[in-house]
Amino acid sequence: MGHQKISKEIADQYWKANIRLLLKLLSVWFIVSFGAGVIFVEDLNQFHFFGFKLGFWFAQQGSILIFVALIFIYSHKMQKLEEAFNINDDFEPDSYDEDEGEAS
Amino acid sequence: MTTQMLTYVFVGLSFTLYIGIAIWTRAGSTKEFYVAGGHVPPVLNGMATAADWMSAASFISMAGIIAFMGYDGSVYLMGWTGGYVLLAFLLAPYLRKFGKFTVPDFVGERYYSKFARIVAVVCLLIVSFTYVAGQMRGVGIVFSRFLEVEINTGVYIGMTIVFFYAVLGGMKGITYTQVAQYCVLIFAYLVPAIFISMMLTDNPIPQLGLGATVNDGSGLSILAKLDSVLVDLGFGKYTSGNKSTLDVFAITAALMIGTAGLPHVIVRFFTVPKVSDARRSAGWALVFIAILYTTAPAVAAFARLNFVETINNTQYEATPSWFKNWENIGLIAWADKNGDGAVQYYAGDALEGGKPQYGEGRGEFGERALINTPSSSKNEVYVDRDIMVLANPEISNLPGWVIALVAAGGLAAALSTAAGLLLVISTSISHDLLKKTLVNNLSEKQELRYARLSAAFAVIIAGFFGVYPPAFVAQVVAFAFGLAAASIFPALFMGIFMKSMNREGAIAGMLAGMVFTFGYIVYFKFMEPSANVAANWLFGISPEGIGFIGMIINFAVAISVAKFTKPTPDAIKDMVANIRLPVGEVKK
C-alpha cells in the first residue's frame, strides 16, 4: 500500500483533525435532515420559502442539496488537511498492490 | 411512426449501445473483473454509481409512492441520499485504502476470522438477491406495457443483455455500460418532468415548479392546491404526514445507514485510483443521484394533481386511453358503486381485500368486471402506485417519443442495478467463498473462470425470480436495508473507527443485529401480518425502520462483548492505523 512512512505523531494528529471535521459536518447532516426535515418539520412549516412550506422543503429538496455540498466540502477540506500534513496522495500513481495475489 | 415503433427503436438502440460497450471493455483479469482494474476516473465512477444505485424502484416506483404518501414519502428522499454522506465520510476512503476486492474481504481480514467473512457473505447474498428480484420484475413490467410482449419474454430478453455484459465485462464492462445507462435514464426522467412542469406552472425547472404557482388563475401554489384538493376528497394534507415522528425518524435512519452498508454500492468505491478519488467520487455520485431525487418529488406532486383532475368525476367512457390500458394490465380497477357511470376518487380502499381480482367479461360501461366486494368507502378507483411515472407522460398527453424514452429509461435503471448486484453476488461466491474459504490455491485464471460461472449462475437465479416473482418481493425490501444497517454497516464502521473492536465483539454484534432485525420483520410481515399496526410495534417503529434499532443493538452487543474478550492483535491494530492514512503507512 504505497511506501511512504509516516511518523505515529503525525498520523495521530491527522486522524484527530479528521474526526473533528467529521463531527462538525455530521452535525450539519443531522440538523438539516433529522432536525429540519423530521423533528421540527411542523414548526418550520409555518415559514414559507419559494412557495414551499420550509419544513417540507427541507424534507424533500433542501436536505439533498445540502448533502451534496457537505461531501464536496469534506473532500476539499481533507485535501487541504492532507497537504498541510504532507500526506497527500496526489502523486500516488496506483495504490493497488500490483501483485494482488494477496499474501494469504 | 407510432409510439410502439418508437419504443422498439429507442429500446433497440440503447441495448445495442450497451452490448457494444460490453464487448469493447471486456475484462482480462480478476482485478479488472472485480474492480475494473482500479482505474475508473472519479466523475465517471460517480455516474456509474448513480446508475447502479438508481434501480427500477427509484425510476419507476419512487415518485408514485411519494405521490400517494406526500410528506411521508420524504423518508425515501432523505434516506436514499443521506446514506452517501455516511459513505463518503465514514467508509469509502478507508475501504479504498484497504485495497481489496470485496466487503467480506474487509470483514474477514479486519476481524481475522473466516467465520466473520462468511457471516458477511450471507448478509450480502440475502440483501443482493432480494434486490435483484425486484429489478427483473421491473424489466418485465416495462416490456409488457410498452412492447406488448409477455412479461416472461421481457425477463428473458433482459437476462440475455445482462448476461452479456456482466459475464463478459465484469466490473469493467459494467462500469462503462452504467455510464451510458445513467445518461439514458436521467434524460428519460427529466424530459417528461420538464414538459409537465411547464404545462402546470410555466416554469421549466421541475424543482422550482414544485414551489411555483399553478397557471390556472387560482393564484395557489402547486402544493397549496394539492393540499386543498386532497382535503376535499377526504385525504390528509399532502404536505403533512400520517406516520409518527419517531417512525419517520427511524425509517429515514435505517434507509440512510442501510444505503451506506449496501455491498453493491460500497464496492463501486474500490474502482477509483486513489483515496481522495473515493471521497470526490461519492460527491459526484450524489450529484448525479440528486438530479433525479430532487426531480422526483416534483413529478410526484404533478402526477397526483393531474391524476385527480383528469379522473375524478369523469364518465368511464370518456376516460383517457391510459386509464383503460393500465386497467387491462391489472394495475387500475374501477367499481361503479353509485351506478352513475362516472369515476369517483376519494380516500380509502375502493375494494375489500385491497388488490383487485378481475372476473370474466366487462361491466355495464365497458370496465373490467371485479370479483371483490366493493368496500364501504365512496372511493371507486384502485390504482397501483407503480404506474405513476410510466403513465405520467400519457396522463399529460405528451408526444409519443417521450413515452418511448421513458420505457428505455426504465429499462436502463433496472438493468444497470441488476448488473451491479449480479457482480457482487458472483464476486462473493468466486472470491470469498471459493478462493478464500473452500478451495486453496486457486489460480488467477481459474478464479476468473469461476467468477464468470457464478455471474452466469446468478443471472439465471435472478431471471427465475423475475419469471416466478415471489409474492413477498415488495414486503422484503425492508430486509435489504434493515439487514445492511443492522449487520454490515456497524461491522465496517467499528472496523475503521474503533481499533479495540475484536473478532468476538464484531461477530456477536453482527449476529445480534441480524437476528433481531430479521426476526422483527419476519414476525410482522409473514407470521402475524394482521398484527402489523403501530400499537403492536416496538416503540411504535414499523418493520421498515427497525434496522435502526438493530444497528443500536449491534453496537451495544459488540462493544460489551469486546470488553470481556481477548483484545485485538497488534498486527490488526497496525493495519487499522494504516487504513486511516490516505497514503503510505505508520512508521513502526
Boltz contact constraints between the chains, C-beta under 6 A:
constraints:
  - contact:
      token1: [A, 1]
      token2: [B, 99]
      max_distance: 6.0
  - contact:
      token1: [A, 2]
      token2: [B, 583]
      max_distance: 6.0
  - contact:
      token1: [A, 2]
      token2: [B, 584]
      max_distance: 6.0
  - contact:
      token1: [A, 4]
      token2: [B, 583]
      max_distance: 6.0
  - contact:
      token1: [A, 4]
      token2: [B, 584]
      max_distance: 6.0
  - contact:
      token1: [A, 5]
      token2: [B, 587]
      max_distance: 6.0
  - contact:
      token1: [A, 6]
      token2: [B, 584]
      max_distance: 6.0
  - contact:
      token1: [A, 6]
      token2: [B, 586]
      max_distance: 6.0
  - contact:
      token1: [A, 7]
      token2: [B, 587]
      max_distance: 6.0
  - contact:
      token1: [A, 8]
      token2: [B, 586]
      max_distance: 6.0
  - contact:
      token1: [A, 11]
      token2: [B, 581]
      max_distance: 6.0
  - contact:
      token1: [A, 11]
      token2: [B, 586]
      max_distance: 6.0
  - contact:
      token1: [A, 15]
      token2: [B, 580]
      max_distance: 6.0
  - contact:
      token1: [A, 22]
      token2: [B, 89]
      max_distance: 6.0
  - contact:
      token1: [A, 29]
      token2: [B, 85]
      max_distance: 6.0
  - contact:
      token1: [A, 33]
      token2: [B, 78]
      max_distance: 6.0
  - contact:
      token1: [A, 33]
      token2: [B, 82]
      max_distance: 6.0
  - contact:
      token1: [A, 37]
      token2: [B, 78]
      max_distance: 6.0
  - contact:
      token1: [A, 38]
      token2: [B, 248]
      max_distance: 6.0
  - contact:
      token1: [A, 38]
      token2: [B, 249]
      max_distance: 6.0
  - contact:
      token1: [A, 50]
      token2: [B, 211]
      max_distance: 6.0
  - contact:
      token1: [A, 51]
      token2: [B, 211]
      max_distance: 6.0
  - contact:
      token1: [A, 51]
      token2: [B, 212]
      max_distance: 6.0
  - contact:
      token1: [A, 51]
      token2: [B, 221]
      max_distance: 6.0
  - contact:
      token1: [A, 52]
      token2: [B, 211]
      max_distance: 6.0
  - contact:
      token1: [A, 53]
      token2: [B, 239]
      max_distance: 6.0
  - contact:
      token1: [A, 56]
      token2: [B, 239]
      max_distance: 6.0
  - contact:
      token1: [A, 59]
      token2: [B, 74]
      max_distance: 6.0
  - contact:
      token1: [A, 60]
      token2: [B, 74]
      max_distance: 6.0
  - contact:
      token1: [A, 60]
      token2: [B, 77]
      max_distance: 6.0
  - contact:
      token1: [A, 60]
      token2: [B, 297]
      max_distance: 6.0
  - contact:
      token1: [A, 61]
      token2: [B, 294]
      max_distance: 6.0
  - contact:
      token1: [A, 63]
      token2: [B, 78]
      max_distance: 6.0
  - contact:
      token1: [A, 64]
      token2: [B, 81]
      max_distance: 6.0
  - contact:
      token1: [A, 64]
      token2: [B, 290]
      max_distance: 6.0
  - contact:
      token1: [A, 64]
      token2: [B, 293]
      max_distance: 6.0
  - contact:
      token1: [A, 64]
      token2: [B, 294]
      max_distance: 6.0
  - contact:
      token1: [A, 67]
      token2: [B, 81]
      max_distance: 6.0
  - contact:
      token1: [A, 67]
      token2: [B, 82]
      max_distance: 6.0
  - contact:
      token1: [A, 67]
      token2: [B, 85]
      max_distance: 6.0
  - contact:
      token1: [A, 68]
      token2: [B, 286]
      max_distance: 6.0
  - contact:
      token1: [A, 68]
      token2: [B, 287]
      max_distance: 6.0
  - contact:
      token1: [A, 68]
      token2: [B, 290]
      max_distance: 6.0
  - contact:
      token1: [A, 70]
      token2: [B, 85]
      max_distance: 6.0
  - contact:
      token1: [A, 71]
      token2: [B, 88]
      max_distance: 6.0
  - contact:
      token1: [A, 71]
      token2: [B, 282]
      max_distance: 6.0
  - contact:
      token1: [A, 71]
      token2: [B, 283]
      max_distance: 6.0
  - contact:
      token1: [A, 71]
      token2: [B, 286]
      max_distance: 6.0
  - contact:
      token1: [A, 72]
      token2: [B, 283]
      max_distance: 6.0
  - contact:
      token1: [A, 75]
      token2: [B, 279]
      max_distance: 6.0
  - contact:
      token1: [A, 75]
      token2: [B, 280]
      max_distance: 6.0
  - contact:
      token1: [A, 75]
      token2: [B, 283]
      max_distance: 6.0
  - contact:
      token1: [A, 82]
      token2: [B, 582]
      max_distance: 6.0
  - contact:
      token1: [A, 87]
      token2: [B, 583]
      max_distance: 6.0
  - contact:
      token1: [A, 89]
      token2: [B, 274]
      max_distance: 6.0
  - contact:
      token1: [A, 89]
      token2: [B, 275]
      max_distance: 6.0
  - contact:
      token1: [A, 89]
      token2: [B, 276]
      max_distance: 6.0
  - contact:
      token1: [A, 89]
      token2: [B, 582]
      max_distance: 6.0
  - contact:
      token1: [A, 89]
      token2: [B, 583]
      max_distance: 6.0
  - contact:
      token1: [A, 92]
      token2: [B, 274]
      max_distance: 6.0
  - contact:
      token1: [A, 92]
      token2: [B, 583]
      max_distance: 6.0
  - contact:
      token1: [A, 96]
      token2: [B, 38]
      max_distance: 6.0
  - contact:
      token1: [A, 96]
      token2: [B, 99]
      max_distance: 6.0
  - contact:
      token1: [A, 100]
      token2: [B, 31]
      max_distance: 6.0
